[in-house]
Amino acid sequence: MSVQIKIPASLRKFVANQDTVSVEGGDVRQALDALEDKHPGIKSKLCDDSGNVRRFINIYANAEDIRFLDNLDTRLGDGAELQIVPAIAGGWY
């Protein structure tokens, strides 16, 4: 299954400055593994040592948060879109 992964600006340096990377995968885990195969090192920015999505990273499959679906086992159809969104915190008024 062809999946488009939208990469946020803060992580583009790990994917040759691309804003979207096309990979193959039947679920989110496979898609992230394929992204890592194409761009070694990026998965460690997204997942912890146990392989789980880091707390400050949100991943959306077709605009739905995977944490409310089947997390990394969320199935993806052909042409699915994953969007990686780092959490934004801090600041001062």
N, C-alpha and C positions, 0 to 999 in steps of 0.2 A: 504494500500500500504506500503510495506516495504521500508524504506529509510535508507541509511547509512549516518551518519553525521561525517565528519572528524573534529576532535578537534585539535586546535593548541596547541603547548606545553605550552603556557602561560595560557591556560584555563583547562588543564588536571587535575589540583588539584581539580576541581569542579566535575569531572566525574570519580573519583577513578583511576586516571592516565591512562585512556583508550585513545587511539589515534583515535578510531572510536566507535561510539555508534549507535546501530541499534534501530530504532523506527518505529512506524506506523504513516502515515499521507498522506492525499491526496493533501495537499499544504504545502508551507513553514511554514505558521502560525501553522498549525496542527502539523507539525513535531517538531517545536520549543516548542510547548505546551507539546508534548509527552516527549521531552528531559527534560523539567522542571519537569514533573511528575516523571521521573526516577531519576533525579538529582536536587532536589530542590535548588534554588538559582542561578543556572547558567543563567537563562533567564534575570535576572537583569543586568548581565554583557554584554548581547547582545542587549537588548532593553531598551528604556527609559520608563519613567512612563506612557507615552501615548501608549506604546506598539509598537512604531516604532523602527526599527533597528537603533542603535546608529550610529552617523556620522563616528566614527573611526572603525567601524566593517563593513567588506565586507562579503557578503554571496553569494556564487556561487551555482547555481543549474545546475548540469551536465555541469560544466565549464563556465556557463554564469552568469554574474552579475545580481542578481535579481532586481537591481535598473533599469535595462534596459528592464526588462520583466514586470511582474505584481506585483513586490515587494513581500510582504508577501502572496499575493493571487496567486503567481505563482504555477501552478498545477505541481504535481509530479507524475510520473508513478511508477509502481512497480519496485524496484531495483534502484531508483534514488539515486544520491549522492549529498549531500550538503557539501560544504566546507566553514568553517568559517575562515576568514583571517583578523586578526587585522591589522589596518593601522600602518605603521612604519614611525615615524617622528623624526626629531631632528638630532643631530650629529654635528660633527665639522671636518673639514678637517685638 
